[in-house]
Amino acid sequence: MRNVTAAWMIVLTVCSVASAQTPDAGRNTFVARCAGCHGTDGNGGELGPAIAARVPTRSDSELQELIRDGRPAAGMPAFPAVTAPESAHLVAFLRTLKPRGGAAPQRVS
């Protein structure tokens, strides 16, 4: 009986970890920290540019670095308090954003 219980605990743990890594897990972080500037759909807001077309041109690690360090000279604040798991979820959510009008991804320096 203990082996069956232990097996179910492992299955439940794996399922909960897998479900926590969906893009929806990053949606709350995006709404709380990013949407005020970049818009709720990532297509620009009053304070920040559209990012939906830029996200596909960057690697996950580049996006996580950008979130952590910001771009102060360009007006984007750093978010060093965002945890690694929170950052990973946010990047997964960013990958779901679609540019308006089907614009092609663009790399902007």
Secondary structure, DSSP 8 states (H G I E B T S, - for coil): -HHHHHHHHHHHHHHHHHHHTSTHHHHHHHHHHTHHHH-TTSB--SSS-B-TTTGGGS-HHHHHHHHHH-BGGGTB---TTS-HHHHHHHHHHHTT---GGG-------
